[in-house]
Amino acid sequence: MNKGKLLSTLPSVDELLNNEDIIRLLKDIPRKVILEEIRRCIQMERNKILQMQDNELETYKIEVDSLIKSVVFTCCKFMEMNLKEVINGTGVVLHTNLGRALLSDEIKDEVWSVASGYSNLEINVATGKRGSRYSHVVEIIKTITGAEDALVVNNNAAAVLLVLGTMAKNREVIVSRGELVEIGGSFRIPEVMEQSGAKLVDVGATNKTHIWDYEKAIGEETAALLKVHTSNYKILGFTKEVTLIELVELGRKTNIPVVEDLGSGVLINLQKYGLSYEPTVQDSVQAGVDIITFSGDKLLGGPQAGIIIGKKQWIEKMKKNPLTRAFRVDKLTMAALEATLKIYLSEEDAIKKLPTLKMITEGIEEIHKRAITLLNRIEAENLQIDIEINDDYSQVGGGSLPLEKLPTKVLQITSSKLSVNQLEEGLRLYQTPIITRIQDNKLIVDLRTIKERDFIIICEALRSVVI
Ligand SMILES: *Cc1c(COP(=O)(O)O)cnc(C)c1O
């Protein structure tokens, strides 16, 4: 057959639109999406034919059925949500790439009613006058932390930028060389400082900074003393770090405000639950720090947010900074944050109901039980895989408690049919992606971050991958 003749047998758009599979598809998927995909498929087929050699043309036949199949598949894929739930088998509790803190199931009604209906976001219902969107969380933050006032912005990076830009623009901020933190995603203290218009005065050495280092650097232009919690690394060995108390004392003596970037907003002393000490927000307030910033979606276990607390005079000044408007949070965040913070009114509830705290404090026996249940469920599928339960360590993640190794139980999976890379990829590409890691040529699934309700999906995924 020659090229022209073959091209003339290409189905028309209308022909494909009248195919019964496509008619069925039109019930669920907008015509526009299907039409575009049909045109694209026909064009691709045309291009393929145009590039063929004569000997290929001889035997080539246009397969309308496979064109239809491809249209159906692509259209269904297109309509699926791109952003969707995944199963976290990594054991990293606060996984930034997987969305950090999980919100509590307990707060879904509160968040949804504010999201889907009108709300009193910026109206004072008592007076009928304009209100502040921040007012809804200020009282609860004050109650929990003991701070004088509070403000909430988009994330902690924005909080630090707003604080420095308000308190120290064109002036100097003193910070220890051991605390010039990089968080990732290009958040580095020196760069944030520059962006804010404040001038960085770094003092001391990487491993040792003394109070007199700060003292010596104080001058006419000093606007603040900054302490940055080295949340994602530790300097060990021959070290000296100035304590918060010493720094606050120096601030008082010299009448210079002390600012602290705490990173993770821990509101509960985690030592009680067998973890190492992570400075709590309350400790910083009690020490007398003037302004403290922390994240809403790290150890606090709420939505992405940057929380600024401290002295009213400074918070008032920040509210007038145009950056506050640029960094403002929406009603969904506000609702989720308020509802999450209310859970903290009882520490017992917080540990039980906030997934982040629940997962990092969960005992090994519970995790072991889940591992056994999952192992039995997978074995009942009779797939060609070998599974063993093993001891391992999970991480807190999210740049929090970097040295903490949480003893956990993992499933080690290998298959005689598939390589470990094929297994890992197969699970990751499953409809509900399952994120795992490979270690010593075995697939590792950490049960700490896996819920019982994920088991069905994991079994289905393995069945479809190993088949
Ligand atoms: C995580 C962190 C930040 C950034 O907080 P985001 O909420 O991710 O913007 C800033 N400073 C410190 C010390 C942190 O640990």
PDBQT file of the ligand as one rigid body, heavy atoms in Angstrom, charges set to zero:
ROOT
HETATM    1  C1  LIG A 501      12.312  24.060  59.382  1.00  0.00    +0.000 C 
HETATM    2  C2  LIG A 501      13.016  25.279  59.803  1.00  0.00    +0.000 A 
HETATM    3  C3  LIG A 501      12.775  26.493  59.139  1.00  0.00    +0.000 A 
HETATM    4  C4  LIG A 501      11.840  26.606  57.982  1.00  0.00    +0.000 C 
HETATM    5  O1  LIG A 501      10.534  26.366  58.375  1.00  0.00    +0.000 OA
HETATM    6  P1  LIG A 501       9.385  26.122  57.273  1.00  0.00    +0.000 P 
HETATM    7  O2  LIG A 501       8.136  26.067  58.068  1.00  0.00    +0.000 OA
HETATM    8  O3  LIG A 501       9.737  24.881  56.566  1.00  0.00    +0.000 OA
HETATM    9  O4  LIG A 501       9.412  27.316  56.365  1.00  0.00    +0.000 OA
HETATM   10  C5  LIG A 501      13.464  27.595  59.581  1.00  0.00    +0.000 A 
HETATM   11  N1  LIG A 501      14.340  27.527  60.604  1.00  0.00    +0.000 NA
HETATM   12  C6  LIG A 501      14.593  26.373  61.270  1.00  0.00    +0.000 A 
HETATM   13  C7  LIG A 501      15.575  26.357  62.393  1.00  0.00    +0.000 C 
HETATM   14  C8  LIG A 501      13.931  25.209  60.888  1.00  0.00    +0.000 A 
HETATM   15  O5  LIG A 501      14.174  24.061  61.529  1.00  0.00    +0.000 OA
ENDROOT
TORSDOF 0
